[in-house]
Amino acid sequence: MRFKTSLAKDAKHSELVSCVAWTTSEELYSCSDDHTILRWKLLSDETTTLAKLPSDVYATDIHFFPKGLGGKTKQPQADVFVLTSTDGKFLLISKSGRVEKSVDAHRGAVLSGRWSYDGTAMATAGEDGQVKIWSRSGMLRSTLAQTGSPVYSIGWSPDSDQVLFTNGKQLIIKSMQANAKPIQWKAHEGVILKVDWNPVNNLILSGAEDCRYKVWDSYGRQMYSSHPHEYPIVSVSWAPDGQLFAIGSFNTLRLCDKSGWSYALEKPNTGSLFCIAWSGDGTQVAGACGNGHVIFAQVIERRLEWKNFEVVVISRKTIHVRNVTNDAKEKLEFRDRIIKTSIGFDHLVVATSSQCYVYSTKNWNTPMIFDLKEGTVTLIVQAEKHFAIVDSAGIHLYTYEGRLLSSPKFPGMHSETLSAQSLCVSNDTVAVRDKSDEKLVHLFDSATSRQVDNKPLAHKLEIVEIAMDQCGPASDRHLAIVDKNRDLYLSTVRNVGKPPKIVKLGNMISSLAVNDGTNMLAALQDSKLTVWFYPSVAYVDRELLPLTIMVKDASEFGKNPQIVDFLGNHLTIRRADGALVSTGISPYPAMLHDLVNSSRWEDAVRLCRFVKDQALWACLAAMASYAKELNTAEVAYAAIDAADKVQYILYIKELPLKDVRNAEMALFCGNSQDAEGILLQAGLVFRAIMMNISLYNWDRALELAVKHKTHVDTVLAHRQQFLDSFEKKETNKRFLQYASGVEVDWDKIQTKMETEYQKERENPNAKPYSK
C-alpha cells in the first residue's frame, strides 16, 4: 500500500497554506496566509475563491460540522465550518462563504477548533493556555482547562465526553464532568504540536518537536513510538475507519498502519505539511503545504488475499486479481473511484463512489452491479450467503445476487463508528455492539431485521471486540466476546426467552478470529496462539474444554501481533513490523467438523481411531453428546478414559423412552432446566420430580408434586431420608406444612414408583436405544 501524490503546476495560494478540510470526498476547502479560502472541486479540477479574510486575520485551523447531524436538529448547520484565527477569534462560516458569527474566544491566537463527534459542542484551544467549550451556536459554556503554555492541538473522545489537549511535552485528557480527575502523562521529549483521537479504534496519535510520532490508548499507555525523523512532526491525522493514519513533516508525507509501522514514505517538495485531512471515504488525503501548494495523495496498492486469490487496487479505478495456483490474471476496471474492497466466501465485493460490484471467483466477466444510496461506504463484512455494507445511512444487508435483504437499526446507532471488531454477520444473525453503551450487543435476524429475543445481549463489562461463528443452524449460533479486561467469553445468541448462557473461555486476549468454514476459534493469548477446536464444548462438558484446545508458542510473531484471517487450517498473522506470517494447525479437527455436520458418525469414529489424538476424541465426545448420539459418545468417552461418563451413558441407553433419554442427556450436559422442560412437555411429571430429588432441588420437587397433585408423599419421604442421613431436623416451612397432612409409607411409595417405571416400559413409544 502506498500514496500516489499529485501537485498542481502552480501554487493556487501565494503564501503558506495553514489548514485544509473536506466537505465531500470530491470537494476540499483550504485556508492560507494570503487571507483567502479556496474551494477545490476534484472532479472538474476547478479552484474558486470562497471568501477573502481581513488582512489582519491569519487562519490556524478549519473543521466542518460533523456530516449527517445537521438535519436531526432541524438546523442547516451541517454546511457550517469553524475557522480559528490569530486575532483571538473563531468564525462560523457557511459553505457559501458568509460569516455567520464571529466570536472573541482567546487572548492571543486561537490555535485549534474542533466540533465534537455528536455535534453538540465545540472546543477551542489558544495561545493563552486555555481550552474552552462552546455551544453549537457559538455561546461559551465553560473554560475546561487553564494551562501555563500554549495549547497547540485538541481532540474529542469517541463518546464526546472528554477532550484531549497538549500542554508542552504532556498530553491531558479532561472529562466534561467537573469532578472527574484528568488523565495526564509525559508523551514526548519535545513540545507536542498535533494530536488526533479516532472514534472507531479509540486510539490517540501525537506528533512533536522531538521528531517522533506515537500511538497511545485512551489510558495513556504507549502502543507505538517511531524512530526520530529529520524534522519535527507538524501534522497527524487518522483515516475515518481507524485502520490507517498519515504523518506530515518538512517535505515528508508518511502512510502508516494503526499499529504504527510505516507502509510508505513520500518526499514531495512542499515545505512543511502544516495540516493533513482525510476524505470521508478514507481513500485520499490532502495536505496544507508551506510553499502555497495543496498536495493530494490517493491510497493505492491496497492488497487483499483469500485462499488462492490475490487482489490489488493498483489505481483509483483499477483492480488486479491473480489466481496463484495457475497464475491467471484479471484486470477489473470501474467507472468511479474505488472506495472499499472485500474478498471471502468465493466472492469479491467492490464499493465505488456510486455503485457496488459483486464478482464470483468462478466468473470475473459478469459482476452483479447495483447502485448505492450513499457514496461513502466505510465497511464491508461478508458471510457465506450475504454481506453487509456500512455507510453514513446505516447497515444494509445484500445477497450476492444484489438484492437488499434488510437494514438492521436500533436507537442511537452510529454507523460511522462501526468496525470489523464491532459488527459481525452470519447467515442468520447480525451482531452490532452499541457505541453509546458498550456493554450491549444488539442481535438482529438477517432476513427480517427484527431483534433476536426482543432485547440486546448485556455483558457485565464494556465490550472491546465481538466475533460470531458461521456454521450450523441458527439455534446453535454463538457469539465470542472480548471485554475491557481482555477476557474471552462465549455466549448463546438464540435464547427463546431464556437468559443467554455465557461462559468464559480465556483471558489476556489481544486478537481474535473465527474460522470461515467451521466453528473453530483462534486467539492470541499472552504470547501464545490458542485454538479452540470446538468452543461449544463449554456448554456440553466443561471438563473436556482443556482437552479440545491447541496452544502454540507465539514468540515468533513478535510483540503485539494481530490475526488477519483464519481460513481452513491456516492462520495469517501480522507482526508489529507489518510482516505477514502464516502458521498452520492440524487439518483433522476441520475434517471432524465436516463429518459431524453431515451426520457421518461412523466415519468420524474411524477418523479419530486413525489419528489417535486425544483432542480429536474429546471434540467427538462433546459433539456426540450434544447431538444425543449415544453410541458415538460412549466410544469417544471410552477413548479418553472417562469411565464414569461411559457408565452414565450406558445407563441412559437402557432407558425405555426417547424423551427420558433426551432429558438425561440434557442433564448430562449440565442443563437441568432444559431436562425438566423436556420431561414436563412429554407429560413425564414423575420423572421430573425424581430428577429434582436426585439434584437435591427439594423446593422445586415439592412444587411440581403439589401442582400436579401427585407423589407429594414420595418427595416428603426422600426429603426425610436425606435429613436422617445427616442427623438434621426439618426447618423448611413448606415441608413442615405438608408433612403434617400427608402420611409417609415407604411400602406404598415403592409400589407407586415401580408402577410409574412399569408404565414407561409398557408405553407404546418405548424403544431401546438402537445399537
C-alpha positions in Angstrom: 0.0 0.0 0.0 1.3 3.5 -0.8 0.4 7.1 -1.7 0.1 8.3 -5.2 0.7 12.1 -4.8 -0.3 14.9 -7.1 0.5 18.6 -7.1 -0.7 21.5 -9.3 1.9 23.0 -11.6 1.4 26.4 -10.0 0.5 27.1 -6.4 -3.0 28.5 -6.0 -2.1 30.3 -2.8 0.6 33.0 -2.7 1.5 32.2 0.9 1.8 29.1 3.1 -1.4 27.0 3.4 -2.2 26.7 7.1 -5.2 24.2 7.1 -7.5 22.1 4.8 -10.8 20.3 5.3 -13.0 18.1 3.1 -16.8 18.6 2.7 -17.4 15.6 0.4 -14.9 13.2 -1.0 -14.6 15.4 -4.1 -14.6 18.8 -2.5 -11.9 20.5 -0.3 -11.5 23.8 1.3 -8.1 25.4 2.1 -7.0 28.4 4.1 -3.8 30.3 3.6 -1.8 33.2 5.0 -2.8 35.1 1.8 -6.1 35.6 3.6 -8.2 33.6 1.1 -10.3 30.5 1.5 -10.3 28.4 -1.7 -12.8 25.7 -2.8 -11.3 22.8 -4.7 -13.5 20.6 -6.9 -11.6 17.5 -7.8 -14.0 16.0 -10.4 -13.9 19.2 -12.6 -10.4 20.3 -11.4 -11.8 23.7 -10.6 -10.4 26.0 -7.9 -12.5 29.0 -6.8 -12.2 31.7 -4.1 -14.9 31.1 -1.4 -14.1 34.1 0.8 -11.4 36.8 1.5 -10.5 37.3 5.1 -9.5 40.7 6.6 -5.8 41.5 6.2 -5.1 41.1 10.0 -6.7 37.6 10.1 -4.5 34.6 9.6 -6.3 31.2 9.8 -4.9 28.5 12.0 -7.5 25.7 11.8 -10.6 24.7 10.0 -13.2 22.0 10.9 -16.6 21.2 9.4 -19.6 20.4 11.4 -20.0 16.5 11.6 -21.7 15.3 8.5 -25.2 13.8 8.8 -26.1 15.6 12.1 -27.5 18.9 10.9 -30.9 17.5 9.9 -31.6 15.9 13.2 -31.8 19.3 14.9 -33.7 21.0 12.1 -30.8 23.5 11.7 -28.9 23.9 8.4 -25.7 23.6 10.4 -24.2 20.6 8.6 -22.8 23.1 6.0 -21.1 25.3 8.6 -17.4 25.2 9.4 -15.4 26.8 12.2 -12.3 28.7 11.3 -9.9 29.8 14.1 -7.5 32.7 13.6 -4.5 34.5 15.1 -6.6 37.6 16.2 -8.1 35.5 19.1 -11.4 34.9 17.3 -13.2 32.0 15.7 -15.6 32.4 12.8 -18.6 30.2 11.9 -18.7 30.3 8.1 -21.3 28.7 5.8 -20.4 26.8 2.7 -21.4 29.8 0.6 -18.6 31.9 2.3 -20.9 34.0 4.5 -19.6 34.6 8.1 -22.5 33.5 10.3 -20.8 34.5 13.6 -17.5 36.0 14.8 -16.6 35.3 18.5 -13.8 36.7 20.6 -12.5 33.5 22.2 -9.0 33.7 23.5 -6.2 36.2 24.3 -3.7 35.7 21.6 -4.2 33.3 18.7 -6.8 30.6 18.7 -4.6 27.6 17.7 -7.2 24.8 17.2 -11.0 24.4 17.0 -12.9 21.1 16.8 -16.6 20.1 16.7 -17.5 17.1 19.0 -18.4 13.9 17.1 -22.1 14.2 18.2 -22.2 17.8 17.0 -23.5 19.2 20.4 -20.4 21.2 21.3 -17.2 22.7 20.0 -13.8 23.0 21.7 -11.2 25.7 21.1 -7.6 26.0 22.4 -5.5 29.1 22.5 -2.1 30.6 22.9 -3.3 31.8 26.3 -3.2 28.1 27.5 -7.0 27.8 27.8 -9.3 25.2 26.5 -12.9 26.4 26.1 -16.2 24.6 25.3 -18.8 26.3 23.2 -22.4 25.5 22.2 -23.0 24.8 18.5 -24.3 28.3 18.1 -21.0 29.8 19.4 -22.0 30.6 23.1 -19.4 30.0 25.8 -20.3 27.1 28.0 -17.2 26.6 30.2 -13.4 27.0 30.4 -12.4 23.4 30.6 -8.7 23.9 31.4 -6.1 26.6 32.1 -2.5 25.7 31.4 0.7 27.6 31.6 1.7 27.1 28.0 0.0 27.4 24.6 -2.3 24.5 23.7 -1.4 23.7 20.1 -3.9 20.9 19.4 -7.1 19.3 20.7 -9.3 16.3 20.0 -12.6 14.8 21.2 -13.1 11.3 22.7 -15.3 9.0 20.7 -18.3 9.5 23.1 -17.8 13.3 23.0 -17.5 13.3 26.8 -13.7 14.1 27.1 -11.3 16.4 25.5 -7.6 15.6 24.7 -5.2 18.6 24.6 -1.5 19.3 24.5 0.4 21.0 27.3 4.1 21.4 26.3 5.5 17.8 26.4 2.4 16.4 28.1 -0.9 15.1 26.9 -4.0 15.7 29.1 -7.4 14.1 28.8 -10.1 16.1 30.7 -13.6 14.9 31.2 -16.6 17.3 30.7 -17.8 16.3 34.2 -16.4 18.9 36.7 -15.3 16.5 39.4 -13.5 13.9 37.2 -9.8 13.7 37.6 -7.9 14.3 34.4 -5.5 11.7 32.9 -2.1 13.3 32.3 1.2 11.9 31.1 4.5 13.0 29.6 4.3 11.9 26.0 7.3 13.4 24.2 10.7 14.9 24.8 9.7 18.0 22.8 6.7 20.3 22.5 3.7 18.3 21.1 2.4 20.1 18.0 -0.6 17.9 16.9 -2.9 15.2 18.2 -5.8 13.2 16.8 -8.2 10.8 18.6 -10.0 8.2 16.4 -13.7 7.4 17.2 -13.5 3.9 15.7 -10.4 2.3 17.3 -10.3 4.7 20.3 -6.5 5.3 19.8 -4.6 8.6 20.1 -2.0 9.8 17.7 0.6 12.5 18.6 3.4 14.3 16.8 6.0 16.6 18.4 9.2 18.6 18.1 11.2 15.6 19.2 10.7 14.4 15.6 8.7 11.4 16.7 5.1 10.3 16.3 3.5 8.0 18.8 0.3 5.9 19.2 -1.5 5.8 22.6 -4.6 4.1 24.0 -7.2 6.1 25.9 -5.5 5.4 29.3 -2.2 6.9 28.2 -0.4 3.6 27.5 2.1 3.8 24.6 1.2 1.4 21.8 3.9 2.6 19.4 6.8 5.1 19.2 8.5 5.9 15.9 12.2 6.4 15.2 13.3 10.1 15.2 12.7 11.8 11.9 14.9 14.6 10.4 12.3 17.3 11.2 9.6 17.9 13.8 6.2 16.1 13.2 3.8 19.0 12.5 0.7 17.2 11.4 -1.0 13.8 12.2 -4.4 12.5 11.1 -6.4 9.3 11.4 -8.3 7.8 8.5 -12.0 7.7 9.3 -12.1 3.9 9.7 -9.1 3.9 12.1 -7.1 1.4 10.0 -4.5 3.9 8.7 -3.1 7.3 9.6 -0.9 9.9 7.9 2.1 11.9 9.2 3.3 15.2 7.9 6.7 16.8 8.4 9.1 19.0 6.3 9.0 17.6 2.7 7.6 14.4 4.2 4.3 12.5 4.0 4.1 9.1 5.6 1.3 6.4 5.4 1.1 4.2 8.5 -0.9 1.3 9.8 -2.9 1.7 13.0 -0.3 -0.3 14.9 2.3 2.3 14.0 4.5 0.7 11.3 5.0 2.5 8.0 3.5 1.5 4.7 5.0 4.2 2.5 7.1 7.4 2.7 6.8 10.2 0.1 9.2 13.1 -0.1 7.3 15.8 -2.0 8.9 19.2 -2.5 6.2 21.1 -0.5 7.9 22.5 2.6 6.2 21.6 5.9 2.8 19.9 5.8 1.0 22.0 8.4 -2.3 20.1 8.2 -3.4 16.7 6.8 -7.1 15.9 6.2 -8.6 12.5 5.1 -11.6 12.4 2.8 -14.7 10.9 4.3 -14.3 7.6 2.4 -10.7 7.1 3.6 -9.3 6.8 0.1 -7.3 10.1 -0.2 -5.6 12.8 1.9 -5.0 16.5 1.3 -2.1 18.3 2.9 -1.6 22.1 3.5 1.9 22.9 2.3 4.4 25.5 3.4 5.1 26.6 -0.2 1.5 27.6 -1.0 0.5 24.2 -2.6 -2.2 21.8 -1.6 -0.9 18.2 -2.0 -3.4 15.4 -2.8 -2.5 11.8 -2.2 -4.5 8.7 -3.2 -4.1 5.4 -1.3 -3.3 2.8 -3.9 -2.0 -0.8 -3.9 -4.3 -2.0 -1.2 -3.7 -5.7 -1.1 -6.2 -8.4 -0.1 -5.6 -12.2 0.0 -8.1 -15.0 0.2 -7.2 -18.7 -0.3 -5.5 -18.8 -3.7 -6.6 -15.2 -4.8 -4.6 -12.0 -4.5 -6.5 -8.7 -5.1 -4.6 -5.4 -5.5 -6.1 -2.0 -6.1 -3.5 -0.6 -8.5 -5.1 2.8 -9.2 -8.1 4.9 -8.4 -10.3 2.8 -10.7 -8.5 -0.4 -11.4 -8.1 -3.7 -9.6 -5.7 -6.6 -10.5 -6.8 -10.1 -9.5 -4.4 -13.0 -9.6 -5.0 -16.7 -9.0 -1.7 -18.0 -7.6 -2.5 -21.7 -8.4 -2.5 -21.2 -12.2 -1.2 -17.6 -12.4 -4.4 -16.5 -14.2 -4.7 -12.7 -14.1 -7.8 -10.4 -14.4 -7.9 -6.7 -14.7 -11.1 -5.1 -13.4 -11.8 -1.5 -14.4 -14.5 0.7 -12.8 -16.4 3.8 -13.9 -15.9 5.6 -10.5 -13.3 5.8 -7.8 -12.8 2.5 -5.7 -13.6 3.1 -2.0 -13.8 -0.3 -0.3 -13.0 -3.9 -1.3 -13.5 -7.2 0.4 -13.0 -10.8 -0.7 -14.2 -14.0 1.0 -16.7 -16.9 0.6 -16.0 -17.1 -3.1 -17.0 -13.5 -3.8 -15.2 -10.2 -4.3 -17.2 -7.1 -3.3 -16.1 -3.7 -4.6 -17.8 -0.5 -3.5 -17.2 2.6 -5.6 -18.4 6.1 -5.0 -21.8 5.3 -6.7 -22.2 1.6 -7.2 -21.4 -1.8 -5.7 -19.9 -4.7 -7.8 -20.2 -8.3 -6.7 -17.9 -10.8 -8.5 -17.9 -14.5 -8.2 -14.4 -16.0 -8.1 -15.6 -18.5 -10.7 -16.5 -15.7 -13.2 -14.8 -12.3 -13.3 -16.5 -11.2 -16.5 -20.1 -10.5 -15.4 -20.4 -8.9 -12.0 -23.7 -8.2 -10.2 -24.0 -4.4 -10.1 -26.4 -2.2 -8.0 -26.5 1.5 -7.1 -25.6 2.8 -3.6 -27.6 5.4 -1.9 -24.6 6.9 -0.1 -21.2 7.2 -1.7 -19.2 6.8 1.5 -19.0 3.1 2.3 -16.9 2.7 5.4 -17.1 -1.1 5.9 -17.9 -4.4 4.1 -18.4 -7.5 6.2 -19.1 -10.9 4.4 -20.8 -14.1 5.3 -21.5 -17.2 3.3 -24.9 -16.2 1.9 -24.8 -12.4 2.1 -22.7 -9.4 3.0 -23.2 -6.1 5.0 -22.3 -2.7 3.7 -22.0 0.1 6.2 -22.3 3.8 5.1 -23.4 7.0 6.8 -27.1 6.0 6.4 -26.7 2.7 8.4 -26.1 -1.1 7.8 -27.5 -2.7 4.7 -27.5 -6.5 4.1 -27.4 -7.6 0.5 -27.4 -11.1 -1.1 -24.6 -11.9 -3.5 -27.3 -11.5 -6.3 -27.5 -7.8 -5.3 -30.9 -8.0 -3.6 -31.4 -5.8 -0.5 -32.2 -8.2 2.4 -32.6 -6.0 5.4 -31.3 -2.8 7.1 -31.0 -3.5 10.9 -31.3 -0.4 13.1 -31.5 0.5 16.8 -32.0 3.9 18.5 -28.8 5.9 18.8 -26.8 3.7 16.3 -23.7 5.5 14.9 -22.8 3.6 11.8 -19.8 5.8 11.1 -18.0 4.3 14.2 -18.6 0.6 13.2 -15.6 -1.6 12.5 -14.9 -5.3 11.9 -14.5 -5.5 15.7 -17.9 -4.2 16.5 -20.0 -5.7 13.6 -20.4 -9.4 12.8 -22.5 -11.1 10.2 -23.5 -14.7 9.8 -26.1 -16.4 7.6 -28.9 -15.8 10.0 -27.8 -13.2 12.5 -26.2 -9.7 12.6 -24.5 -8.6 15.8 -23.7 -4.9 16.5 -22.0 -3.5 19.6 -23.8 -0.4 20.9 -21.4 2.6 20.9 -23.5 4.6 23.5 -23.5 1.6 25.9 -20.6 -0.7 25.1 -21.9 -3.4 27.5 -24.7 -4.1 25.0 -24.7 -6.1 21.7 -27.7 -5.8 19.5 -28.6 -9.1 17.7 -30.8 -9.0 14.6 -32.3 -11.6 12.4 -30.7 -11.2 9.0 -33.8 -11.7 6.9 -36.3 -9.6 8.9 -34.1 -7.0 10.8 -36.1 -8.0 13.9 -34.2 -8.0 17.2 -33.5 -11.5 18.4 -35.2 -12.2 21.7 -36.5 -8.6 21.6 -33.7 -7.2 23.7 -29.9 -6.8 23.4 -27.3 -9.1 24.9 -25.9 -7.5 28.0 -22.4 -8.2 29.4 -21.1 -7.1 32.8 -18.2 -5.1 31.3 -17.6 -2.9 28.3 -17.1 -5.0 25.1 -14.0 -4.4 23.0 -14.4 -7.0 20.2 -17.1 -9.4 19.0 -16.9 -12.4 16.6 -19.6 -14.8 15.5 -19.4 -18.4 14.3 -20.5 -19.0 10.7 -21.6 -22.6 10.5 -24.5 -24.8 11.7 -28.2 -23.9 12.3 -29.4 -20.6 13.8 -30.3 -22.2 17.1 -26.6 -23.2 17.6 -25.2 -19.7 16.9 -22.6 -18.4 19.4 -21.0 -15.0 19.9 -17.4 -14.6 21.1 -16.9 -11.5 23.3 -13.7 -9.9 24.4 -14.3 -7.3 27.2 -12.3 -4.4 28.6 -10.3 -6.8 30.8 -9.3 -8.7 27.7 -11.3 -11.8 28.9 -12.9 -14.0 26.3 -16.5 -15.2 26.7 -18.8 -17.3 24.6 -22.5 -16.5 24.6 -25.5 -18.2 23.1 -27.4 -16.0 20.6 -30.9 -17.5 20.2 -32.2 -18.0 23.7 -36.0 -18.1 23.1 -37.0 -16.0 26.2 -34.4 -17.6 28.5 -31.3 -15.7 29.7 -28.2 -16.2 27.5 -25.7 -18.8 28.6 -22.3 -17.0 28.9 -19.2 -19.0 29.7 -15.6 -17.8 30.0 -13.0 -19.4 27.6 -9.8 -17.5 28.3 -8.1 -14.2 29.4 -5.4 -11.8 28.2 -6.7 -11.9 24.6 -5.1 -9.5 22.2 -6.6 -10.7 18.9 -9.4 -12.9 17.9 -10.7 -14.7 14.7 -13.4 -17.2 13.8 -12.7 -19.9 11.2 -14.6 -19.4 7.9 -15.6 -23.0 7.3 -16.0 -24.4 10.8 -16.9 -23.1 14.3 -13.2 -23.1 15.5 -11.9 -20.1 17.3 -8.4 -18.7 17.4 -6.9 -16.1 19.7 -3.5 -14.6 20.6 -3.4 -15.0 24.3 -0.5 -13.9 26.5 2.3 -14.6 23.9 0.6 -17.9 22.9 -1.6 -18.8 19.9 -4.6 -20.7 21.2 -7.1 -22.5 19.0 -10.4 -23.8 20.4 -11.3 -26.7 18.1 -14.9 -26.9 19.5 -15.7 -23.9 21.7 -19.3 -25.1 22.3 -17.8 -27.9 24.5 -18.1 -25.4 27.3 -21.9 -25.9 27.1 -21.7 -29.7 26.8 -19.0 -30.9 29.2 -16.8 -28.2 30.8 -14.3 -30.9 31.8 -13.5 -31.6 28.2 -12.6 -27.9 27.4 -8.9 -28.1 28.3 -8.6 -31.3 26.1 -10.0 -29.5 23.0 -7.5 -26.6 22.9 -4.3 -26.3 20.9 -1.7 -24.0 22.4 1.3 -22.9 20.4 4.2 -20.5 21.3 3.6 -17.2 19.6 7.0 -15.6 20.4 8.0 -16.0 16.7 5.3 -13.4 15.8 7.0 -10.7 17.9 5.3 -8.1 20.1 1.7 -7.1 19.6 0.8 -9.4 16.6 -2.7 -9.4 15.1 -4.7 -12.3 13.5 -5.6 -11.2 10.0 -7.7 -14.3 9.0 -8.4 -17.9 9.9 -9.1 -19.9 6.7 -9.3 -23.7 6.8 -6.3 -24.9 8.8 -4.2 -21.8 8.1 -3.8 -18.6 10.2 -2.4 -15.4 8.8 -0.8 -13.2 11.5 0.5 -9.7 11.0 3.6 -8.9 13.1 4.2 -5.4 14.7 6.6 -4.6 11.9 3.9 -5.2 9.3 5.2 -8.6 8.0 2.5 -11.3 7.3 3.3 -14.7 8.8 1.4 -17.9 8.2 1.0 -20.8 10.6 -0.9 -24.0 10.3 -2.9 -26.2 12.6 -3.9 -29.8 12.3 -6.3 -30.4 9.4 -8.2 -33.2 11.3 -10.5 -31.0 13.5 -11.9 -29.3 10.4 -12.4 -32.8 8.8 -14.2 -33.9 12.0 -16.5 -30.9 11.9 -17.5 -31.7 8.3 -18.2 -35.4 9.1 -20.3 -34.5 12.2 -22.2 -31.7 10.3 -23.2 -34.3 7.7 -24.1 -36.9 10.5 -21.4 -39.4 9.4 -20.7 -40.6 12.9 -19.1 -43.9 12.0 -16.7 -42.1 9.7 -15.9 -39.6 12.5 -15.0 -42.5 14.8 -12.8 -44.0 12.1 -11.0 -40.7 11.6 -10.3 -40.4 15.4 -9.1 -44.0 15.5 -6.8 -43.3 12.6 -5.3 -40.1 14.1 -5.1 -41.3 17.7 -5.3 -37.8 19.1 -6.9 -37.1 22.5 -8.1 -33.6 21.4 -10.0 -35.1 18.5 -11.6 -37.8 20.7 -12.6 -35.1 23.2 -14.2 -33.0 20.4 -16.1 -36.0 19.1 -17.3 -36.9 22.7 -18.7 -33.4 23.1 -20.2 -33.3 19.6 -21.9 -36.7 20.0 -23.2 -35.7 23.5 -24.7 -32.5 22.1 -26.3 -34.4 19.2 -27.5 -37.1 21.6 -25.6 -39.7 19.6 -25.1 -42.1 22.5 -23.1 -44.9 20.8 -20.5 -42.5 19.4 -20.4 -40.6 22.7 -19.8 -43.9 24.5 -16.9 -44.8 22.2 -15.3 -41.3 22.4 -15.5 -41.1 26.2 -14.0 -44.6 26.5 -11.1 -43.5 24.3 -10.2 -40.6 26.7 -10.6 -42.9 29.8 -13.7 -41.2 31.2 -15.1 -44.4 32.8 -17.7 -42.5 34.9 -19.3 -40.9 31.8 -19.3 -44.1 29.9 -21.2 -45.8 32.7 -23.7 -43.0 32.8 -24.2 -43.2 29.0 -24.8 -46.9 29.3 -27.4 -46.2 32.0 -29.1 -43.7 29.6 -29.1 -46.2 26.7 -31.1 -48.6 28.9 -34.0 -46.1 29.4 -37.1 -47.0 27.5 -38.4 -43.6 26.4 -36.7 -41.3 24.0 -37.9 -38.2 25.9 -36.4 -39.6 29.1 -33.1 -40.3 27.3 -33.1 -36.7 25.8 -33.7 -35.3 29.3 -30.9 -37.3 30.8 -28.6 -36.2 28.1 -29.5 -32.6 28.8 -28.8 -33.2 32.4 -25.5 -34.9 31.4 -24.6 -31.6 29.6 -25.5 -29.6 32.8 -28.8 -28.2 31.5 -31.2 -29.1 34.3 -33.8 -26.6 33.2 -33.8 -28.0 29.7 -34.1 -31.5 31.1 -37.1 -30.6 33.2 -38.7 -28.8 30.3 -38.4 -31.9 28.1 -39.9 -34.2 30.7 -42.9 -31.9 31.6 -43.6 -31.3 27.9 -43.8 -35.1 27.4 -46.1 -35.4 30.4 -43.5 -37.3 32.5 -44.2 -35.5 35.8 -42.9 -38.3 38.0 -39.5 -38.3 36.1 -39.3 -34.5 36.5 -40.0 -34.8 40.3 -37.4 -37.6 40.7 -34.8 -35.6 38.7 -35.2 -32.7 41.1 -34.9 -35.0 44.1 -31.7 -36.5 42.7 -30.4 -33.0 42.2 -31.4 -32.2 45.9 -33.6 -29.4 44.4 -36.2 -30.1 47.1 -38.4 -26.9 46.8 -38.8 -27.4 43.0 -39.6 -31.2 43.5 -42.3 -30.3 46.1 -43.7 -27.5 43.9 -44.1 -29.9 41.0 -45.7 -32.6 43.2 -48.2 -30.1 44.7 -49.0 -28.5 41.3 -49.7 -31.9 39.6 -51.3 -33.4 42.8 -49.1 -36.5 42.6 -46.2 -38.1 44.6 -46.2 -35.5 47.4 -45.5 -38.3 49.8 -42.6 -39.5 47.6 -40.9 -36.1 47.9 -41.5 -35.9 51.6 -40.2 -39.5 52.2 -37.0 -38.8 50.2 -36.5 -35.5 52.0 -36.8 -37.2 55.4 -34.4 -39.9 54.4 -31.9 -37.2 53.3 -32.2 -35.3 56.6 -31.9 -38.5 58.7 -28.6 -39.4 56.9 -27.2 -36.1 58.2 -29.0 -36.3 61.5 -30.8 -33.0 60.9 -34.3 -31.8 61.6 -36.8 -30.3 59.2 -36.8 -26.4 59.1 -38.4 -25.7 55.8 -41.9 -24.3 56.4 -43.5 -25.8 53.3 -42.2 -29.3 54.1 -43.4 -29.0 57.7 -46.8 -27.8 56.5 -47.3 -30.8 54.1 -45.7 -33.4 56.4 -48.4 -32.7 59.0 -51.1 -33.6 56.5 -49.6 -36.4 54.4 -48.9 -39.9 55.5 -45.5 -41.3 54.5 -45.5 -45.1 53.9 -42.3 -46.4 52.2 -44.0 -49.6 51.0 -46.8 -47.7 49.3 -44.2 -45.2 47.8 -42.0 -48.0 46.5 -45.1 -49.6 44.9 -46.1 -46.3 43.3 -42.6 -45.7 41.9 -42.4 -49.2 40.5 -45.8 -48.7 38.8 -44.5 -45.5 37.2 -41.4 -47.2 35.8 -43.6 -50.1 34.6 -45.9 -47.7 32.8 -42.8 -46.3 31.0 -41.7 -49.7 29.9 -45.2 -50.6 28.6 -45.6 -47.3 26.8 -46.2 -47.9 23.0 -43.4 -45.4 22.2 -40.9 -47.3 24.4 -38.0 -48.5 22.4 -34.5 -49.4 23.5 -31.7 -47.2 22.1 -30.6 -48.6 18.8 -27.3 -50.3 18.9 
